[in-house]
Amino acid sequence: MIEQARQALKRVYGYDTFRKGQEGIISGILQGRDTLAILPTGGGKSICYQIPSMLLPGTSLVISPLISLMKDQVDALRRVGVSAAFLNSSLGAAEYRDVMRNAMMGEYKLLYVAPERLDAPMFQSLSEQLSIPLIAIDEAHCVSQWGHDFRPSYRQLSGWIARMKDRPLVAAFTATATNEVAADISNMLKLRDPSVFVTGFARPNLSLSVVTGVDKKKFLESFAAGRKEQSGIIYAATRKEVENVYEQLARRGIQAGKYHGGLSDAERAETQEKFRFDDIRVMVATNAFGMGIDKPNVRYVLHWQMTGDIESYYQEAGRAGRDGEESECILLFEPADMQVQRFLIEQGTGDTERKSIQLSKLHTMMNYSRTQRCLQQFIVDYFGETGVEACGKCSSCLDKSEPVNRTEEAKMALSCVGRMKGRFGVTMAAKVLKGSRDKRLLEFGLDRLSTYGLMRHLPEKEIADWLYWLVSEGYLKLSEGQYPVVSLTANALPVLEGRESIMQRVRATVRQSASNDNAAVSPLFEALKQWRKEKAAVEGVPPFMLFFDATLREIANVQPQTADQLLTVKGIGSAKAEKYGDGLLSIIHSFGGEGKATGSFTAAPKETSASSKRAASDEQPSHLTTLALFQAGQEPDEIAKDRGLSRVTVEGHIIRCADEGEEVDWSRIIPAEYEQLIVQAVGELGNEKLRPIKDALPEEVTYFAIHGVMSKYGFKA
Ligand code: ADP
């Protein structure tokens, strides 16, 4: 049966080989084994239950808490010809009834259900009327108290499953599970002698960085400005911070969306859609954003503050690079972040036991933020995986900075805190060191301490950060409670006595990921993207639903000439080739692709070149037909409509004619008032990437006009 699975992988998804773990998981399920699979985000969990569901008789249930992910997966499955549906709270009553009716008639191979939707009677009626070979449980860590995202509704599942007449196979999937959580999942879901797969937590395409000791605002500005063409998420801890960051970006002319609990559902849904559709590139959000975001081409995730635990951090950061391309995860860390997180834990609803688990997780997070170890190693270690090599590209691995000796400043701070006798918080200690004239400080007579004003040359905030750094290093400690006071630990003594020195590394390096997005972009790739955007808009789905960037890039590089050749491109299965093949091929041809096929197509069937030659000799080539219509006065839009081509193709035809020396009326391509501006922009920014040129010009200047100028002035590469 695994052979059939392999065929499905190629036919349905257009992929040649299974990723690590997939084959074992799928063949285990097909052999009737319960399964617990821990694969990193982007590791390809969905295929592990989708392919068995297609091959097994009956309707498989997929339990998932992520509403928008369900919709995307169902859309994607339908797109490749697999019947699927979902039941969750986004459906109206009538839609819900329709899905139920169809489900009962056995219409679907996969039925996605939100756990909150399931109650005992509903589950019973599904299990009585459907033949269910497999129940796949996504985000299975939600069943565990020890996980970071416990959901009581998951707890019901095992009871219901156990009561089913023919108990189906159960396969549980998650990306984040410590050993403890993994064991809990298996127990809670009552898996029967499951095969367990842990393919590793490392995400080799992510470059992790911790950045500390920088002006965060300046950092953000230059960071975002350098990545205008990339999709990114910026996470901030509170609504207020989200608003601040959002405004800061807006002031710099960087268009972003914002997402937090204070906005209406409609506003949030709209922004999320814009982000998914690539209409806005940057999303500034609290952690409310993201459950269910499986946008594959997120190139960076920047955390404005530290999160409360490693699981949340890795889950949020892991939203970068699901498509496997190089992506960046940056944590901006200030020692004071710990206070915010402590406050959130103490204000939270958990009981004492839960709170103390959270506090210990916070400590580990703190350690991550200042470790000098490879960050990828640190994380996988946390999840219990050993033997992973240093990644070579995180901020620790790249850190060449020499540690700075900070013993003198440490002594000043420690002796000041010592003298304040554990009665005040960090803020007051910082004020004393600063030599502030704060009213309360004077009332307490703290200006009479010998350490008063010892650090007056530094801003108060920097002094507070320094104190928090000493806390995080274990030289100072904070008491519990809403107004924690600061005091010395035993570790402070050797420092104060001059027996130990304190070294600090300041890291601020962020290597720009070697993402292909930054590489020179070919005009054909741009045109394919534009075509994808138009097509996706017509179909009302995000562009990635049609093809990933990597697929378009491969098409642009290889320039397939026939439908068969298209099928060899990664990410194109038969359904997509049939649906979009003509559109893709016509763009390739309009860019003069004939004969350029290389790589996997060197051994292309002979008919390919024969057929393109035929096109050239027997009939007028397509681009000349377009030109004739253009010269007869038709506008590109009309030509596109008449000829059943996309506008991008038509424009490509016209430019190609111009490149080949045909007469064209430039004034219809390049608006006279912008011509000089475009020439100037191309002169300044070079001819390799179109996007920066487009961004530098007024919005109404089209790619067509830019291509026009490049052709007219011979700027082409
Ligand atoms: P996860 O749920 O584990 O985060 P997904 O199931 O969403 O990951 O898969 C991530 C991406 O990897 C998807 O775009 C998927 O199509 C792709 N993918 C999965 N399996 C393969 C494979 N064998 N070859 C190539 N791409 C794959």
Residues whose N, C-alpha, C, O or C-beta is under 5 A from the ligand:
A	BS01	ADP	Y15 T17 F18 R19 P40 T41 G42 G43 G44 K45 S46 I47 R322
